[in-house]
Amino acid sequence: MTAPAQPQADPGQAPAGAPAGQEVGAPDAPAETPPWGTDFDAERAWKLVQNLRADKERAAQERDTFRQKATEYETAQMTEAEKAAAALAEAQKTAETSTTEVLRLRALVKHGLDEEDLDLLGSGTAEEIDARAARLAARSSAPKTPAGRKPQERLRGGGDPDVEPAVDPIRAADQIRARNRY
């Protein structure tokens, strides 16, 4: 069976038994019966509150002590494992660095690059480093001077130094001198 429907009050109005001027749910609304019943003893309640506060503080101290002991125990047990893990990580890092350095040096020699170009090759797989070295060698395809040899001078004048001049300067000077002799 269902309970008979009671009329609902507006949310902003006080219920039928409440004093006028108070809204529903207001913190100052008096409860019909207190939660502790009719036999409330203030002195006994105060002792209970004090004991609960002391128990709470004691539990917090024990919790902190147990956390510290657990951390110390884990550290003591894991120290050897952590040392081994750190040594392994360091060895792997060193091996990777050495391998990358060897790959870069091989690509440097293979493509005839200078030692200055070593840092431009970066890191990665052997194929990636070799591809970067090939691109770098193609870009700097200017002839390299072998160490210890002095380059030969090839003086050119004009706007385009790679093109041979159409007029020989010595021959042109001889022609000018010949004209000036009357």
C-alpha positions as a Python dict, from the first residue, in 0.01 Angstrom:
ca = {
    (1, 'M'): (0, 0, 0),
    (2, 'T'): (111, 349, -58),
    (3, 'A'): (106, 629, 193),
    (4, 'P'): (-147, 903, 137),
    (5, 'A'): (-3, 1198, -52),
    (6, 'Q'): (63, 1501, 161),
    (7, 'P'): (56, 1850, 21),
    (8, 'Q'): (404, 1979, -59),
    (9, 'A'): (514, 2316, 71),
    (10, 'D'): (694, 2574, -138),
    (11, 'P'): (1074, 2546, -106),
    (12, 'G'): (1110, 2897, 36),
    (13, 'Q'): (838, 2867, 298),
    (14, 'A'): (853, 2720, 644),
    (15, 'P'): (665, 2397, 718),
    (16, 'A'): (337, 2410, 900),
    (17, 'G'): (482, 2347, 1250),
    (18, 'A'): (784, 2583, 1220),
    (19, 'P'): (794, 2936, 1362),
    (20, 'A'): (720, 3214, 1120),
    (21, 'G'): (1015, 3380, 945),
    (22, 'Q'): (1237, 3071, 928),
    (23, 'E'): (1315, 2900, 599),
    (24, 'V'): (1340, 2526, 548),
    (25, 'G'): (1695, 2393, 588),
    (26, 'A'): (1820, 2699, 772),
    (27, 'P'): (2100, 2613, 1020),
    (28, 'D'): (1914, 2773, 1311),
    (29, 'A'): (1605, 2556, 1268),
    (30, 'P'): (1542, 2368, 1594),
    (31, 'A'): (1521, 1989, 1573),
    (32, 'E'): (1211, 1830, 1711),
    (33, 'T'): (1413, 1587, 1926),
    (34, 'P'): (1791, 1614, 1985),
    (35, 'P'): (2004, 1326, 1845),
    (36, 'W'): (2139, 1238, 2195),
    (37, 'G'): (1794, 1191, 2340),
    (38, 'T'): (1653, 1343, 2657),
    (39, 'D'): (1925, 1240, 2903),
    (40, 'F'): (2216, 1468, 2788),
    (41, 'D'): (2503, 1510, 3034),
    (42, 'A'): (2738, 1794, 2927),
    (43, 'E'): (3024, 1682, 3152),
    (44, 'R'): (3014, 1327, 3017),
    (45, 'A'): (3000, 1461, 2656),
    (46, 'W'): (3304, 1685, 2718),
    (47, 'K'): (3505, 1388, 2852),
    (48, 'L'): (3406, 1187, 2546),
    (49, 'V'): (3520, 1467, 2311),
    (50, 'Q'): (3854, 1500, 2496),
    (51, 'N'): (3913, 1123, 2483),
    (52, 'L'): (3830, 1109, 2111),
    (53, 'R'): (4072, 1395, 2039),
    (54, 'A'): (4348, 1219, 2234),
    (55, 'D'): (4277, 891, 2052),
    (56, 'K'): (4291, 1071, 1718),
    (57, 'E'): (4629, 1231, 1797),
    (58, 'R'): (4770, 901, 1925),
    (59, 'A'): (4651, 723, 1607),
    (60, 'A'): (4813, 993, 1388),
    (61, 'Q'): (5146, 952, 1573),
    (62, 'E'): (5132, 574, 1535),
    (63, 'R'): (5048, 610, 1166),
    (64, 'D'): (5350, 839, 1111),
    (65, 'T'): (5576, 598, 1303),
    (66, 'F'): (5457, 300, 1098),
    (67, 'R'): (5500, 491, 771),
    (68, 'Q'): (5857, 582, 867),
    (69, 'K'): (5937, 222, 965),
    (70, 'A'): (5786, 89, 640),
    (71, 'T'): (5991, 336, 434),
    (72, 'E'): (6311, 242, 619),
    (73, 'Y'): (6239, -128, 569),
    (74, 'E'): (6173, -84, 195),
    (75, 'T'): (6491, 119, 160),
    (76, 'A'): (6696, -144, 342),
    (77, 'Q'): (6549, -424, 128),
    (78, 'M'): (6567, -239, -204),
    (79, 'T'): (6913, -89, -170),
    (80, 'E'): (7096, -372, -348),
    (81, 'A'): (6831, -392, -618),
    (82, 'E'): (6839, -17, -669),
    (83, 'K'): (7219, -21, -690),
    (84, 'A'): (7205, -296, -951),
    (85, 'A'): (6936, -111, -1147),
    (86, 'A'): (7135, 213, -1140),
    (87, 'A'): (7452, 36, -1254),
    (88, 'L'): (7262, -135, -1534),
    (89, 'A'): (7108, 194, -1649),
    (90, 'E'): (7448, 364, -1647),
    (91, 'A'): (7606, 80, -1844),
    (92, 'Q'): (7326, 90, -2102),
    (93, 'K'): (7362, 465, -2138),
    (94, 'T'): (7739, 437, -2186),
    (95, 'A'): (7698, 158, -2442),
    (96, 'E'): (7440, 358, -2636),
    (97, 'T'): (7659, 669, -2636),
    (98, 'S'): (7963, 471, -2754),
    (99, 'T'): (7767, 299, -3029),
    (100, 'T'): (7630, 629, -3156),
    (101, 'E'): (7978, 782, -3153),
    (102, 'V'): (8120, 492, -3356),
    (103, 'L'): (7835, 515, -3609),
    (104, 'R'): (7890, 889, -3649),
    (105, 'L'): (8266, 847, -3697),
    (106, 'R'): (8213, 574, -3959),
    (107, 'A'): (7971, 794, -4153),
    (108, 'L'): (8213, 1085, -4125),
    (109, 'V'): (8497, 884, -4278),
    (110, 'K'): (8277, 716, -4539),
    (111, 'H'): (8148, 1046, -4679),
    (112, 'G'): (8473, 1242, -4643),
    (113, 'L'): (8343, 1497, -4395),
    (114, 'D'): (8548, 1702, -4152),
    (115, 'E'): (8555, 1642, -3778),
    (116, 'E'): (8375, 1976, -3738),
    (117, 'D'): (8069, 1817, -3903),
    (118, 'L'): (8050, 1539, -3645),
    (119, 'D'): (7793, 1712, -3424),
    (120, 'L'): (7568, 1776, -3728),
    (121, 'L'): (7512, 1403, -3777),
    (122, 'G'): (7305, 1370, -3457),
    (123, 'S'): (7204, 1031, -3323),
    (124, 'G'): (6978, 745, -3425),
    (125, 'T'): (7018, 425, -3622),
    (126, 'A'): (7311, 358, -3852),
    (127, 'E'): (7091, 422, -4158),
    (128, 'E'): (6967, 756, -4025),
    (129, 'I'): (7317, 878, -3944),
    (130, 'D'): (7447, 760, -4283),
    (131, 'A'): (7163, 937, -4465),
    (132, 'R'): (7235, 1264, -4281),
    (133, 'A'): (7606, 1230, -4361),
    (134, 'A'): (7528, 1173, -4731),
    (135, 'R'): (7304, 1482, -4743),
    (136, 'L'): (7569, 1689, -4567),
    (137, 'A'): (7840, 1567, -4804),
    (138, 'A'): (7622, 1651, -5105),
    (139, 'R'): (7566, 2003, -4978),
    (140, 'S'): (7931, 2067, -4911),
    (141, 'S'): (8061, 1919, -5235),
    (142, 'A'): (8328, 2188, -5265),
    (143, 'P'): (8669, 2030, -5312),
    (144, 'K'): (8846, 1979, -4982),
    (145, 'T'): (9209, 2074, -4949),
    (146, 'P'): (9415, 1785, -4810),
    (147, 'A'): (9594, 1872, -4488),
    (148, 'G'): (9952, 1991, -4534),
    (149, 'R'): (9915, 2108, -4895),
    (150, 'K'): (9893, 2472, -4989),
    (151, 'P'): (9623, 2555, -5243),
    (152, 'Q'): (9742, 2695, -5575),
    (153, 'E'): (9644, 3049, -5653),
    (154, 'R'): (9413, 3092, -5943),
    (155, 'L'): (9348, 3462, -5966),
    (156, 'R'): (9056, 3568, -6176),
    (157, 'G'): (8896, 3904, -6225),
    (158, 'G'): (8548, 4017, -6309),
    (159, 'G'): (8208, 3917, -6188),
    (160, 'D'): (8239, 3542, -6254),
    (161, 'P'): (8576, 3406, -6138),
    (162, 'D'): (8513, 3056, -6274),
    (163, 'V'): (8491, 3173, -6638),
    (164, 'E'): (8816, 3234, -6824),
    (165, 'P'): (8848, 3598, -6936),
    (166, 'A'): (8788, 3656, -7310),
    (167, 'V'): (9082, 3896, -7331),
    (168, 'D'): (9435, 3811, -7226),
    (169, 'P'): (9554, 4104, -7012),
    (170, 'I'): (9919, 4076, -7120),
    (171, 'R'): (9828, 4074, -7486),
    (172, 'A'): (9592, 4368, -7437),
    (173, 'A'): (9871, 4567, -7267),
    (174, 'D'): (10107, 4496, -7555),
    (175, 'Q'): (9846, 4618, -7802),
    (176, 'I'): (9797, 4941, -7609),
    (177, 'R'): (10173, 5007, -7599),
    (178, 'A'): (10199, 4943, -7971),
    (179, 'R'): (9929, 5200, -8045),
    (180, 'N'): (10092, 5465, -7831),
    (181, 'R'): (10420, 5450, -8033),
    (182, 'Y'): (10385, 5696, -8319),
}
